[in-house]
Amino acid sequence: MKIKENIHIRNIEVNTKWKRKVQTEHFVRGFQFLIDEPKKLGGDNEAPTPLEYVLGSFNGCLLVVIDLVAKELEFQYDNIDITSNALVDRRGLAGTANVSPYYQSVENEIIFYTEETEERLEELKEIVIKRCPLYNLLKNAGVKIHLNWTIK
């Protein structure tokens, strides 16, 4: 199924093959990646879980948008360290409680190695969170997101 594209709409297609148990292989634009689960959830623990990939994608998406917006604002930095932690209530997936099966919250910490001011960092952050697709996807799903961005 292909969605019709126009100048403003990009089609993203991923083809997936089931390998075994809960392990799947995914193909996108000439790249491939594996998804698996820990042994306690029936997997072979050979790759990250879907939720781990989403959190890594969240970090990556933030960094892409930070780089884009930083160039627009002429915000200079030498390096960035980023860590995100997500809390998941396992009872949602297990069906034992009426809670969300996805993230309850995400704590994101980014350390910017820069000579820029706190005010400029806040300006960057404000624009990034408006334009970051995965930040907005999680926020619109009701995930509580805390961003702690600091300068070093």
C-alpha positions in Angstrom: 0.0 0.0 0.0 1.6 3.2 -1.1 0.3 6.6 -0.1 0.2 9.2 -2.8 3.0 11.7 -2.5 3.0 15.4 -3.3 5.6 18.0 -2.8 4.9 18.4 0.9 4.2 14.7 1.8 6.8 12.0 2.0 6.0 8.4 1.9 7.9 6.2 4.4 7.7 2.5 3.7 9.1 -0.3 5.8 8.8 -4.0 4.8 8.9 -6.5 7.6 9.6 -10.2 7.6 8.9 -12.5 10.5 12.0 -14.5 11.4 11.0 -16.7 14.4 9.2 -16.4 17.8 8.8 -12.6 18.3 11.8 -11.6 16.1 11.3 -9.6 13.0 13.6 -8.1 10.3 12.8 -4.7 8.8 13.9 -3.2 5.5 13.8 0.5 4.7 15.6 2.5 2.0 18.3 -0.2 1.5 18.8 -0.6 5.3 17.8 -3.4 7.5 17.3 -3.8 11.3 16.2 -6.5 13.6 13.7 -6.3 16.5 13.5 -8.9 19.2 12.4 -9.2 22.8 14.2 -10.4 25.9 14.1 -14.2 26.6 11.6 -13.6 29.5 9.1 -12.2 26.9 9.6 -15.1 24.4 12.5 -13.6 22.4 16.1 -14.5 21.9 17.4 -11.2 23.1 19.3 -10.6 19.8 18.2 -7.0 19.2 16.4 -4.1 20.8 12.7 -4.2 21.5 10.2 -2.0 19.6 10.0 0.4 22.6 13.8 0.6 22.8 13.9 1.5 19.1 11.3 4.2 19.6 13.3 5.8 22.4 16.5 5.7 20.3 14.5 7.2 17.5 13.2 9.9 19.8 16.9 10.8 20.7 17.9 10.7 17.1 14.9 12.8 16.0 15.7 15.4 18.6 19.3 15.6 17.4 18.3 16.0 13.8 15.9 18.8 14.6 18.4 20.4 17.0 21.0 20.4 14.2 18.6 21.9 11.7 17.3 24.6 14.0 20.8 25.4 15.3 21.9 26.2 11.8 18.9 28.4 11.2 19.6 30.3 14.5 23.4 30.2 14.1 23.5 28.5 17.5 27.0 27.1 17.8 27.9 23.9 19.7 30.9 21.6 19.8 29.2 18.4 21.0 25.9 17.1 22.5 25.4 14.2 24.9 21.9 12.9 25.1 20.2 10.3 27.3 16.5 9.4 27.6 14.8 7.1 30.1 11.2 5.9 29.6 9.0 4.3 32.2 6.6 1.6 31.0 4.0 -0.1 33.2 4.3 -3.7 32.2 0.7 -4.4 33.3 -0.5 -2.6 30.2 1.0 -5.1 27.8 0.1 -8.0 30.1 -3.5 -6.8 30.2 -3.6 -7.0 34.0 -4.4 -3.4 34.6 -6.2 -0.6 32.8 -2.9 1.3 32.0 -1.2 2.4 28.8 1.0 -0.3 27.3 3.4 2.3 26.0 5.5 4.9 27.9 4.1 6.5 31.0 6.8 9.2 30.9 10.1 10.1 29.2 13.0 11.9 30.9 15.4 13.5 28.4 18.7 15.0 29.3 20.9 16.8 26.8 24.2 18.4 27.6 25.3 21.0 25.1 29.0 21.8 24.9 28.7 25.4 23.8 29.5 29.0 24.6 25.9 30.0 23.9 23.7 31.5 26.7 20.8 29.8 28.6 18.5 32.2 26.8 19.7 31.1 23.4 19.3 27.4 24.5 15.7 28.1 25.6 15.0 29.7 22.2 16.5 26.6 20.4 14.5 24.2 22.7 11.2 26.1 22.1 11.5 25.7 18.3 12.8 22.2 18.4 9.9 20.9 20.4 7.5 22.5 18.0 9.1 20.8 15.0 10.4 17.4 16.3 8.1 14.7 14.9 8.8 12.1 17.6 8.6 14.6 20.4 5.1 15.6 19.2 4.0 12.0 18.5 4.8 11.0 22.1 3.3 14.2 23.5 0.1 13.8 21.5 -0.2 10.2 22.8 -0.3 11.6 26.3 3.3 10.7 27.3 4.7 13.0 30.0 8.0 14.3 28.6 10.5 16.2 30.7 13.3 17.9 28.9 16.4 18.8 30.9 18.8 20.6 28.5 21.9 22.2 30.0 25.1 23.9 28.9 28.5 22.7 29.8 
